[in-house]
Amino acid sequence: MPSLQVFRRAYMQGYGSDRGPWRYRLFPEHELRAQILKRCATNISSDGRSLGASLQPHVSSVNEDRYLIMDLSLPNGVWSLNCVFDGHGGHETADYLVSELPSLLMAGLLPTVTNLEGVSDVLTRAIFDVDEAITRDFLEIFPEEVDEIATMSDITVKARVNDQSSGGLNHQKALRCLRGSTILLTLVDPTKKHLWVLNLGDGLVVLGSRRDASSQWNASILSDNHNGNNPAEADRIKQQHPGEPECIFDDRVLGNLAVTRAVGDHSFKLPRIYAEKIFLNVEPGFRVPAAIESFIPRNLSPPYVSNLASVRYVDLHEQSSCDCLILMCSDGLVDLYMDDPDHVESLTSLVQKWVGIVGDVVKDDIQEAMLRLLRHALGAEDIDSVSCMLNVDMPVPYMDDTTVILQVL
């Protein structure tokens, strides 16, 4: 017998002057598991030890996150590659990373399988190269010098870049520059004794471990926070751009972009004339052109956004007798907690809680571990809050795209 549909109305803060109320359906407890799964794009590795899930419940929103769970077959065995790409401004840059990054990594790793010391350099080089390829493809459309571009008419620019009627190749190349993406990447060698963690942007990678089944789980953050709210990143950019007080303000690059390192985002990497004369003439292009126009005058000495990733190596030999897991997530998972003004919790405490939630079940039932984590983030045992987050009928997105990968080592 179908369950009785109960509808309620919600007021939610943080979404402009119109705070509701908005209608949502209250799901009964026995339906919540299926309702969460229904809204997730999931994928599991061939060995069943890695599971990815990407969630965006807002029905009118396109999820800009992408993720990869791949086996890389190299001469010394099968390597495990997991990636989370958090696209912003659009999905085109993240899509490009899904398409192009694996082959770059394979080519770079082939000579290093007997010399693992070179793996970190291969990873950083691959990220640099894929971003440079985006730049190179775009500049092939506009090979003119900066002075020549400044004198080009809008009609000429639009005719060259908005070529959708003839296949749209130039338009796609331009969109990869306009959009951006952060990167999380983990790479495990065939022996499962070596782990590399790469990040570019503000995603999160956590290593969970415990000595045995009777011990508590410990959580270690393995990624760096490349965001304007990180004083170290803000200071780095300020030092690179002396005499430019607005290179960072409101914790954002040029007062506009939250992340300080990313692939794409070439409005922050190329001279301002490219944004002024070309990017603003891409149709369709920026969602809010006025926001771009506002920071163009501050673009005095690019680049402001870096494509230099952080890489950390972890020797797993010490963990060989322990239970271990990796949790990777886009910043949407953190935002589900931090956006609550009544929630005050350190990131260290939060990741410890996550590892505790998934740790006891992830080895036996990785899907159940993922569901428990997402359920907790959406409202834990509060059925009303979870239901609201899954289906409230708001006109604008009420949560960020949220992508998580769990891996059992």
MOWO-V830552 format. One record per backbone hydrogen bond with DSSP energy under -1.0 kcal/mol. NH is the residue of the N-H (numbers start at 1). CO is the residue of the C=O. E is the energy in kcal/mol with one decimal. If there is no record, write none. Layout:
nh	co	e
NH	CO	E
NH	CO	E
This chain:
nh	co	e
8	24	-3.0
10	22	-2.7
12	19	-1.1
19	17	-1.1
22	10	-2.3
24	8	-2.5
26	6	-3.3
31	28	-1.9
32	29	-1.1
35	31	-2.2
36	32	-2.3
37	33	-2.2
38	34	-2.2
40	37	-1.5
41	54	-2.2
43	52	-1.8
45	50	-2.6
48	45	-1.3
51	406	-2.6
52	43	-3.0
53	404	-2.5
54	41	-1.5
55	402	-3.5
61	58	-1.6
66	85	-2.7
68	83	-2.3
70	81	-3.1
72	79	-2.7
74	77	-2.8
77	74	-2.5
79	72	-2.9
80	188	-2.6
81	70	-2.8
82	186	-2.3
83	68	-2.5
84	184	-2.1
85	66	-3.5
87	85	-1.0
88	180	-2.5
95	91	-2.6
96	92	-2.0
97	93	-1.9
98	94	-2.0
99	95	-1.9
100	96	-2.8
101	97	-2.0
104	100	-1.4
105	101	-2.4
106	102	-2.6
107	103	-2.3
108	104	-2.0
109	105	-2.6
110	106	-1.8
112	109	-1.7
115	112	-1.6
118	115	-2.0
119	116	-1.6
122	118	-1.8
123	119	-2.3
124	120	-2.2
125	121	-2.3
126	122	-2.3
127	123	-1.8
128	124	-2.2
129	125	-3.0
130	126	-2.2
131	127	-1.7
132	128	-2.4
133	129	-2.1
134	130	-1.3
135	131	-1.9
136	132	-2.9
137	133	-2.6
138	134	-1.7
139	135	-2.6
140	136	-1.4
141	138	-1.4
142	138	-1.2
149	145	-2.3
150	146	-2.0
152	149	-1.3
157	153	-2.2
158	154	-2.9
159	155	-2.1
160	156	-1.6
161	157	-2.5
162	158	-2.4
163	161	-1.3
166	163	-2.0
167	164	-1.4
168	163	-2.3
172	168	-2.3
173	169	-2.0
174	170	-2.2
175	171	-2.3
176	172	-1.8
178	174	-2.1
179	175	-2.8
180	88	-1.8
181	263	-2.1
182	86	-1.7
183	200	-2.7
184	84	-2.1
185	198	-2.6
186	82	-2.7
187	196	-2.3
188	80	-2.2
189	194	-1.7
192	189	-1.7
195	314	-2.1
196	187	-2.4
197	312	-2.8
198	185	-3.1
199	310	-2.3
200	183	-2.6
204	329	-2.5
206	327	-2.9
207	220	-2.9
208	325	-2.9
209	218	-2.2
210	323	-1.8
215	212	-2.0
218	209	-3.0
220	207	-2.3
222	205	-2.9
226	201	-2.3
227	225	-1.5
228	258	-3.0
230	227	-2.2
234	230	-2.5
235	231	-2.7
236	232	-1.9
237	233	-2.0
238	234	-2.2
239	235	-2.5
240	236	-1.6
244	241	-1.4
247	244	-2.1
249	252	-1.9
252	249	-1.4
253	257	-3.4
254	247	-3.0
255	252	-1.9
256	253	-2.5
257	253	-1.8
260	226	-1.6
262	306	-2.1
263	181	-2.5
265	179	-3.5
266	177	-2.5
268	265	-1.8
270	266	-2.3
274	271	-2.0
276	272	-2.6
277	273	-3.0
278	274	-1.5
279	274	-2.9
280	275	-1.8
281	278	-1.8
282	279	-1.4
291	288	-1.3
292	288	-1.0
293	289	-2.6
294	290	-1.6
296	292	-1.3
298	295	-1.4
299	296	-1.5
300	298	-1.6
304	268	-3.2
306	260	-2.1
310	199	-2.6
312	197	-2.8
314	195	-3.2
316	193	-2.4
320	317	-1.5
322	319	-2.3
323	210	-2.4
325	208	-2.3
326	407	-2.7
327	206	-2.6
328	405	-2.6
329	204	-2.4
330	403	-2.1
333	330	-1.6
335	331	-2.3
336	332	-1.3
337	334	-1.6
338	334	-2.6
339	335	-2.5
340	337	-1.0
343	340	-2.0
350	346	-2.2
351	347	-2.6
352	348	-1.6
353	349	-1.8
354	350	-2.2
355	351	-2.5
356	352	-1.8
357	353	-2.0
358	354	-2.2
359	355	-2.5
361	358	-1.2
362	358	-2.3
365	361	-3.1
369	365	-1.9
370	366	-2.1
371	367	-2.5
372	368	-2.4
373	369	-1.9
374	370	-2.6
375	371	-2.7
376	372	-2.1
377	373	-2.3
378	374	-2.1
380	375	-2.2
382	379	-2.2
383	381	-1.3
386	382	-2.4
387	383	-2.6
388	384	-2.3
389	385	-2.3
390	386	-1.5
391	387	-1.5
392	388	-2.1
393	23	-3.1
394	392	-1.7
402	55	-2.5
404	53	-2.8
405	328	-2.5
406	51	-2.8
407	326	-2.2
408	49	-2.9
409	324	-1.9
